[in-house]
Amino acid sequence: MKMTYWIAESAEGDKTDAIIARTKHDCEQKVLAYASPSEYRQPVKKSFLYEDAFDLFEMATAKDGGRGMG
């Protein structure tokens, strides 16, 4: 299976400060709602492949918070 999402990374903050959403429009709207657009980079589309729910869980919880994702 394939998961696709949009991410707007913080211009000066940590990766954990990034905003994610299902669509580019939703990502842009979250940036406007939570902060100034100058605080975030433009949204970028990301995708990754996984076999099943367990595979997705393993990737999300593995060392470094998501080995192989994105």
C-alpha positions as CSV (number, residue, x, y, z in Angstrom):
1,M,0.0,0.0,0.0
2,K,1.0,3.6,-0.4
3,M,0.6,6.5,2.0
4,T,0.8,10.0,0.6
5,Y,0.8,13.2,2.7
6,W,1.9,16.8,2.5
7,I,4.4,18.4,4.9
8,A,5.3,22.0,5.6
9,E,8.6,22.1,7.5
10,S,9.3,24.8,10.0
11,A,11.8,27.3,8.6
12,E,13.8,27.6,11.8
13,G,12.4,25.0,14.2
14,D,12.8,21.3,14.7
15,K,11.4,18.6,12.3
16,T,8.8,17.8,15.0
17,D,7.4,21.3,14.5
18,A,6.4,20.4,10.9
19,I,2.7,20.6,9.8
20,I,1.3,17.6,8.0
21,A,-2.0,17.0,6.2
22,R,-3.7,14.8,3.7
23,T,-3.9,17.4,1.0
24,K,-1.8,20.4,-0.1
25,H,-4.8,22.7,0.5
26,D,-5.3,21.4,4.1
27,C,-1.6,21.8,4.8
28,E,-1.6,25.4,3.6
29,Q,-4.7,26.1,5.7
30,K,-3.1,24.7,8.8
31,V,-0.1,26.9,8.3
32,L,-2.3,29.9,8.1
33,A,-4.3,28.8,11.2
34,Y,-1.3,28.0,13.4
35,A,1.4,30.4,12.4
36,S,2.7,33.0,10.0
37,P,3.4,31.6,6.5
38,S,6.9,32.9,6.7
39,E,7.6,30.5,9.6
40,Y,7.1,27.5,7.3
41,R,8.5,26.3,4.0
42,Q,6.1,25.5,1.1
43,P,4.3,22.2,1.5
44,V,6.0,19.2,-0.2
45,K,4.3,15.9,-1.2
46,K,5.7,12.8,0.4
47,S,4.9,9.1,-0.1
48,F,6.0,5.8,1.2
49,L,5.1,2.1,0.7
50,Y,4.1,-0.4,3.4
51,E,2.9,-4.0,3.3
52,D,0.2,-4.0,6.0
53,A,-0.9,-2.3,9.3
54,F,1.9,-4.0,11.3
55,D,4.5,-2.8,8.8
56,L,3.2,0.7,9.0
57,F,3.2,0.5,12.8
58,E,6.8,-0.8,12.8
59,M,8.0,2.0,10.6
60,A,6.3,4.7,12.7
61,T,7.6,3.4,16.0
62,A,11.1,2.2,15.1
63,K,14.3,3.8,16.3
64,D,14.6,7.5,15.2
65,G,10.8,7.8,14.9
66,G,10.2,6.4,11.6
67,R,13.0,4.6,9.8
68,G,12.4,4.4,6.1
69,M,9.4,6.8,6.1
70,G,9.1,9.7,3.6
